[in-house]
């Protein structure tokens, strides 16, 4: 799947998602604060070069999951992943410590397998947005 297909599939799954695109990447948000995306799709080495996104047609889907989910998928001390591998679930090359996972050019089957992670990330973002709205302080996030 390319970046446009990924973004369309995610937006089509949730009615409260907004997308902000800048050169080399799109950031998907829930709510109005737009402080912390729950998903990003990047297709440029502008953010980091670990995945070699300068290759033609390569993009990376990044998903922010809970710490429990992340540690259930990746164990401390696992071998250093090949961040250039396509269609493989990996810890994010830069934001793994914040429990982000990624996949380069996920196939449709892989994308379908990621739906529970996308749902979790969306739910976490919706809950954060609700907490911020309840406080009335858009500058605060978890």
C-alpha positions in Angstrom: 0.0 0.0 0.0 1.3 3.5 -0.8 0.9 6.5 1.5 -2.3 7.7 -0.1 -3.9 4.3 0.3 -2.8 4.0 3.9 -4.2 7.5 4.8 -7.4 6.8 3.0 -7.9 3.5 4.7 -7.3 5.0 8.2 -9.5 8.0 7.5 -12.2 5.7 6.2 -12.1 3.7 9.5 -12.7 6.7 11.8 -14.9 9.7 11.4 -12.9 12.0 13.7 -9.5 11.9 12.1 -7.8 14.9 10.6 -4.7 14.8 8.5 -1.9 17.4 8.4 0.5 16.9 5.6 3.9 18.5 5.3 6.7 17.8 2.9 7.6 14.1 3.3 4.9 13.1 5.8 1.3 13.1 7.0 0.2 13.2 10.6 -3.1 11.8 11.7 -4.8 13.3 14.7 -8.0 12.8 16.8 -9.5 16.0 18.1 -8.6 19.6 17.8 -5.4 19.9 19.8 -3.1 18.4 17.1 -0.3 18.1 19.5 0.3 14.4 19.2 -0.6 12.3 16.2 -1.7 8.7 16.8 -0.4 7.6 13.3 2.1 9.1 10.9 2.9 8.1 7.3 6.2 9.3 6.0 7.9 8.9 2.6 11.0 11.0 3.0 14.3 10.8 4.9 13.5 14.3 6.3 12.5 12.8 9.6 15.2 10.1 9.9 17.3 8.0 7.5 17.1 4.7 9.3 14.5 3.2 6.9 16.0 4.7 3.7 12.7 6.2 2.6 14.5 7.9 -0.3 14.0 4.7 -2.2 11.3 5.1 -4.9 7.9 4.1 -3.7 8.8 3.4 -0.1 6.8 4.8 2.8 6.6 4.0 6.5 3.4 3.7 8.5 4.1 4.6 12.2 1.6 3.7 15.0 1.7 4.9 18.6 0.6 2.0 20.9 0.5 1.5 24.6 3.7 0.5 26.4 2.0 -2.9 27.3 1.3 -3.6 23.7 4.7 -2.6 22.6 6.5 -4.7 25.2 4.3 -7.6 24.3 5.6 -7.4 20.7 9.3 -6.6 21.3 11.5 -7.7 24.1 14.4 -5.7 25.5 17.6 -7.1 24.0 16.0 -8.3 20.8 18.5 -8.1 17.9 18.7 -4.8 16.1 16.0 -4.9 13.4 16.6 -4.2 9.7 14.7 -0.9 9.5 14.8 -1.1 5.7 12.8 -4.3 5.6 9.5 -4.0 3.8 6.2 -5.4 5.1 7.6 -6.2 8.5 6.3 -5.0 11.9 9.2 -3.3 13.6 9.9 -1.0 16.6 10.1 2.6 15.3 13.8 3.4 14.6 13.6 6.7 16.6 10.4 6.5 18.8 10.5 3.0 20.0 11.1 4.3 23.5 7.7 6.1 23.3 6.1 2.8 22.2 5.8 3.5 18.5 5.8 0.7 15.9 6.2 0.8 12.2 5.9 -1.0 8.9 7.4 -0.1 5.6 5.1 -0.6 2.6 2.6 -2.9 4.4 0.8 -5.3 2.1 -3.0 -5.2 2.3 -2.8 -8.4 4.5 -0.3 -6.8 6.8 -2.4 -3.7 7.0 -5.5 -5.8 8.0 -3.4 -7.4 10.8 -2.5 -3.9 12.0 -6.1 -2.9 12.5 -6.1 -3.8 16.3 -3.0 -1.6 16.7 -4.6 1.2 14.8 -7.8 0.9 16.9 -5.8 1.0 20.1 -3.8 4.1 18.9 -7.0 5.8 17.9 -8.7 5.0 21.2 -5.8 6.3 23.2 -5.8 9.5 21.2 -9.6 9.9 21.6 -9.3 9.4 25.4 -6.5 11.9 25.5 -8.6 14.4 23.5 -11.5 13.9 25.9 -9.3 14.5 28.9 -7.9 17.7 27.3 -11.4 18.9 26.5 -12.7 18.2 30.0 -9.8 20.3 31.4 -10.2 23.0 28.8 -6.4 23.1 28.4 -5.3 22.2 24.9 -1.6 22.7 25.7 -1.6 19.7 28.1 -1.2 16.1 26.8 -0.1 12.8 28.2 
